[in-house]
Amino acid sequence: MIKSPSRPMRSSERGKLLCPAPSFYCPLTMGLMKDPVQDREGNSYEKGAILKWLSENGTSPVTRNSLQRKHLVPNRALKEAIEFEVNRQNEIKIHSKKPRGAPDVPPKQRSFDCPDLSNGHATSARSSRHSTNHH
């Protein structure tokens, strides 16, 4: 696995938790992918979820075109990007902890739909971001 060069975090980056890219989430589970696979149309899914889907359906859950298990390949680039982002988010959290003796200041609130990646998975309700809200 190719690792990105590590560099010290700039003070301007500390405490900035950004929402991961929508492509990091499986369209079936709405969860952060750990073992993404890609179909021949370029859609990515969590491997276990798409295999279960295909055992009950013969089509892509995204396009509804015919899809077979043999059409799935590991998406290593996406997996590495997700792992990099999870590690980056964890590094930001570690570096942004309050120093001993510092005054208690309420933490900045993240966007309500930005998942917490500290444990390697999304833990907030991401599905609200994908619901269709027409105002």
Secondary structure, 3 states (H helix, E strand, C coil): CCCCCCCCCCCCCCCCCCCCCHHHECCCCCCECCCEEECCCCCEEEHHHHHHHHHHCCECCCCCCECCHHHCEECHHHHHHHHHHHHHHHHHHHHCCCCCCCCCCCCCCCCCCCCCCCCCCCCCCCHHHHCCCCC
